[in-house]
Amino acid sequence: MNSPYIAINTKKIQENTRYIVDLAKKNGVEIYGVGKASCADIKVAQAMLKGGVKGLADSRISNIKKLKENIEEDIPLMLLRIPMLSEVKKVVKFADISLNSEIKVIEQLNKAAKNLNKNHKIILMVDVGDRREGIMPDKVLDTVSQIINFDKIELIGLGTNLACFGGVIPTYKNLKILIDLKTEIYNKFKFNLNIISGGNSSSLPLLKDNGFPEGVNQLRVGETILLGNNVLNRERFFEAHQDTFFLSAEIVELKIKPAQPKGERAENAFGEKKVITKTGLRKRAILAVGRQDIDIAGLTPLLAGLEIEDGSSDHLIVDVTNSEKELKIGDSIKFNMNYGALLKAFTSKYVDKIYIT
Ligand SMILES: *Cc1c(COP(=O)(O)O)cnc(C)c1O
């Protein structure tokens, strides 16, 4: 393997999935596994499948295509991001289900489905308060009355997304809006929506502690499966593993230097004016990894006593003065990654991957 690399513990990801799938099943809820932070890595997807997810979901159609071409099991694939008008054909071709909120897009999905002689399933997204995607609740009946005219579109349910833009916490009350809308749709149009998709990882604490309103029967879960976090506070989600991934990077320089720069100072390479409070001599390591590969703020060294100073495109500077272990050139340092750092590390083509099974 090449350095830097991400180590991926597929066994722990599978165990996290099983834990969440079982918790959900007890409450009549099915789980779609979301692997967008791992760029639809196939081994991660397979771990989710072994853990019992009903289907796989991703926000990008290129990732959905990758899953369709590489996963042998015949499982449903769901596109999470509202489709672009320019990609409707691919959406119908590769995704079984898409989340939607724009009638113009749904109309074009219908056309594309006609051309491909296929049906396409959609979940209509409703904004119950977080203010990212979704139509407002008072527009749902009107939108449904338009959707039912599209003969190749199958409206299978309503969904919502919370704790993404506004940080709004999923509650019994805001999820109940979906259930009430389902009832209104039944009363007006005389058909039953089978799916009520109650959000992402942020809905799991409510599910575990209080339960959902009767009828919420699906969640789309990424972060809690991948990183074991309760995403409302980033603490451990009950028994889920948090040590599922680490990043490893190699030391290329190790020197004792004055902490304070010397000379007249302006902005650094990223347009920032850095305040440096440390003084005296420090032992500093330069690692061969940088902002092109990682989100520096999202890294936590696994070795005690290390402090990340900063980094540039290809370098990460770590103060190792108080390192618990004696370090030398060529040693690798391991880091925990938060969701943003994981996303970036997977996206960088310069970061290798190894699997721990
Ligand atoms: C990313 C995403 C999810 C999964 O979110 P997590 O917080 O990782 O569980 C679910 N639904 C939609 C619409 C998403 O974009």
The ligand as an SDF file (V2000), in Angstrom:
LIG
                    3D

 15 15  0  0  0  0  0  0  0  0999 V2000
  -26.4680   12.2560    3.1700 C   0  0  0  0  0  0  0  0  0  0  0  0
  -27.9210   12.0180    3.2600 C   0  0  0  0  0  0  0  0  0  0  0  0
  -28.4130   11.0550    4.1600 C   0  0  0  0  0  0  0  0  0  0  0  0
  -27.5260   10.3190    5.1350 C   0  0  0  0  0  0  0  0  0  0  0  0
  -27.0960   11.2120    6.1310 O   0  0  0  0  0  0  0  0  0  0  0  0
  -26.2630   10.7170    7.4210 P   0  0  0  0  0  0  0  0  0  0  0  0
  -26.3050   11.8730    8.3450 O   0  0  0  0  0  0  0  0  0  0  0  0
  -24.9020   10.3900    6.9450 O   0  0  0  0  0  0  0  0  0  0  0  0
  -26.9740    9.5320    7.9670 O   0  0  0  0  0  0  0  0  0  0  0  0
  -29.7800   10.8280    4.1610 C   0  0  0  0  0  0  0  0  0  0  0  0
  -30.6080   11.5100    3.3420 N   0  0  0  0  0  0  0  0  0  0  0  0
  -30.1820   12.4430    2.4760 C   0  0  0  0  0  0  0  0  0  0  0  0
  -31.1470   13.1510    1.6230 C   0  0  0  0  0  0  0  0  0  0  0  0
  -28.8130   12.7260    2.4140 C   0  0  0  0  0  0  0  0  0  0  0  0
  -28.3740   13.6550    1.5540 O   0  0  0  0  0  0  0  0  0  0  0  0
  1  2  1  0
  2  3  1  0
  2 14  2  0
  3  4  1  0
  3 10  2  0
  4  5  1  0
  5  6  1  0
  6  7  2  0
  6  8  1  0
  6  9  1  0
 10 11  1  0
 11 12  2  0
 12 13  1  0
 12 14  1  0
 14 15  1  0
M  END
$$$$
